Amino acid sequence: MTDEELLQASADLRVALGRLIRRLRQGYVTGELTLPERSVLSRLDREGPATPGCLADLERVKPQAMGVTLAGLVERGLVERRKDASDGRKVLMSVTEAGLKLLTDRRSRTTRRMAAALAEQFTEAERRELVTAIPLIERLADRL
């Protein structure tokens, strides 16, 4: 692949993934979590408790912005603060049962919408191609 072809493929992939993300977001109801809140809640669910500073680094935002995001999640009872058992000076953030329920419900709705679209609009071979691409997309996301 030439440099020019690689640039074009990168642009096409960015546009396609952007459209997919926008379409998935359209299923969100006003008043639900913001994108940063969903991202932090999902990360805490996947990776376990973390300090606000660590979350800010992982999400690539300023600590002040992470503080605002976490405050909203704590206020809604979706995330809780607790002292780190091994270092009492540190505060760890973790998902509450209410946060897990909200995540599970939202993921189920989104997953069902996506599964229906895949079943109705894609052949078996196309679905297999998409599944094969998942690790590559994840690796790309990790490197950006």
Contacts in CASP RR format, 6 or more apart in sequence:
PFRMAT RR
TARGET T0000
AUTHOR 0000-0000-0000
METHOD contacts of the structure
MODEL  1
MTDEELLQASADLRVALGRLIRRLRQGYVTGELTLPERSVLSRLDREGPA
TPGCLADLERVKPQAMGVTLAGLVERGLVERRKDASDGRKVLMSVTEAGL
KLLTDRRSRTTRRMAAALAEQFTEAERRELVTAIPLIERLADRL
1 9 0 8 1.000
17 137 0 8 1.000
24 110 0 8 1.000
24 113 0 8 1.000
24 114 0 8 1.000
25 35 0 8 1.000
27 109 0 8 1.000
27 110 0 8 1.000
27 113 0 8 1.000
32 106 0 8 1.000
33 41 0 8 1.000
33 78 0 8 1.000
33 102 0 8 1.000
34 69 0 8 1.000
36 59 0 8 1.000
36 61 0 8 1.000
36 65 0 8 1.000
36 69 0 8 1.000
37 69 0 8 1.000
37 72 0 8 1.000
37 73 0 8 1.000
37 78 0 8 1.000
38 106 0 8 1.000
39 59 0 8 1.000
40 55 0 8 1.000
40 59 0 8 1.000
40 66 0 8 1.000
40 69 0 8 1.000
40 70 0 8 1.000
40 73 0 8 1.000
40 79 0 8 1.000
41 73 0 8 1.000
41 78 0 8 1.000
41 79 0 8 1.000
41 95 0 8 1.000
41 99 0 8 1.000
41 102 0 8 1.000
41 103 0 8 1.000
42 103 0 8 1.000
43 50 0 8 1.000
43 55 0 8 1.000
43 58 0 8 1.000
43 59 0 8 1.000
44 50 0 8 1.000
44 55 0 8 1.000
44 79 0 8 1.000
44 93 0 8 1.000
44 94 0 8 1.000
44 95 0 8 1.000
45 95 0 8 1.000
45 100 0 8 1.000
45 103 0 8 1.000
48 94 0 8 1.000
48 95 0 8 1.000
49 82 0 8 1.000
49 92 0 8 1.000
49 93 0 8 1.000
49 94 0 8 1.000
50 58 0 8 1.000
50 92 0 8 1.000
50 93 0 8 1.000
51 84 0 8 1.000
51 90 0 8 1.000
51 91 0 8 1.000
51 92 0 8 1.000
51 93 0 8 1.000
52 63 0 8 1.000
52 66 0 8 1.000
52 67 0 8 1.000
52 70 0 8 1.000
52 91 0 8 1.000
52 93 0 8 1.000
53 63 0 8 1.000
53 66 0 8 1.000
55 66 0 8 1.000
55 70 0 8 1.000
55 93 0 8 1.000
56 62 0 8 1.000
56 63 0 8 1.000
56 65 0 8 1.000
56 66 0 8 1.000
56 67 0 8 1.000
59 66 0 8 1.000
61 69 0 8 1.000
70 79 0 8 1.000
70 93 0 8 1.000
73 79 0 8 1.000
74 80 0 8 1.000
74 81 0 8 1.000
76 98 0 8 1.000
77 96 0 8 1.000
77 98 0 8 1.000
77 99 0 8 1.000
78 95 0 8 1.000
78 96 0 8 1.000
78 98 0 8 1.000
78 99 0 8 1.000
78 102 0 8 1.000
79 93 0 8 1.000
79 94 0 8 1.000
79 95 0 8 1.000
79 96 0 8 1.000
79 99 0 8 1.000
80 93 0 8 1.000
80 94 0 8 1.000
80 96 0 8 1.000
81 91 0 8 1.000
81 92 0 8 1.000
81 93 0 8 1.000
82 91 0 8 1.000
82 92 0 8 1.000
82 94 0 8 1.000
83 90 0 8 1.000
83 91 0 8 1.000
83 92 0 8 1.000
84 90 0 8 1.000
84 91 0 8 1.000
84 92 0 8 1.000
95 103 0 8 1.000
118 127 0 8 1.000
118 130 0 8 1.000
122 130 0 8 1.000
END
